[in-house]
Amino acid sequence: MTALFAVRQRESPDRLRSQIFTTGASMKITGFAVRAVLAGPLAALSLPGALLLAAGVAAVACLRGPGRL
């Protein structure tokens, strides 16, 4: 997380820096909310299926490398 902030600080223009940080944070929070909306009904339908899907997504993320999913 610190490295991400450092890159944003270094690479973003001064006049857009606050907008870039705000947009990044709002996208992250929206992503968490969307995943929760999708995971809730799936877990209610089949908890083992939800856990298997989560393990599969984690495995794909590990194979693709950091920040590429």
N, C-alpha and C positions, 0 to 999 in steps of 0.2 A: 504494500500500500504506500509506503514511503517513497519507493522508487517511482510509482505511478505519479504521485504528487510532484516529485522532482522533475520528471519529464514534462508534465503539464506546465509547471512553473517556467521551465527553461524554453520550451518550444512555442508557447502561446504568446501572441502579441499582447502588449500591455493593455491596450484598450479593450481586448476581448477576454482577458484572463478570468475575470469574475463570472462571466457568462459561461465559459468553458467549464469551470469548476462546478457551477450550479447545474448545468446540463448533465454533466457526468454523474453527479450525485443523484439527480432525479431519475436518470435512466437506471441506475443501480437499484434504487428503491422500487421503481416500477417493475423491474425484473423480478425482485423478490415477491412482490404482490401477485404477479401473473403466475409464478411458479406455485405459490400457495393456493391460488384459485384452482389450478389444474390438479394439484396433488391431493387436495381435500376430498373431492368426489372419488378420485381413484383409490385413495386409502379406504374410504367407506365401502367401496365396491369390492375391493380385494387388497387387503393389507400385504399379503405375500407378493402379489403382482406389483404393487407400488414400490415395495422394497427391491424387488428384482429390477424394475425399471430404473430406480435410483442407482443401483449398483452398476447397471449397464451404462448409464450416462457418465458415472464417475470413471469407469474403465475406459470409455472413449475419450474422456478428457485427459486421462493419464497418457494414453497413446498419442494423442495429438499434440501434447505439450502445453505449457502454461499460456493462458490467454488466447487460445485458439478455438474454443468451443462456441 
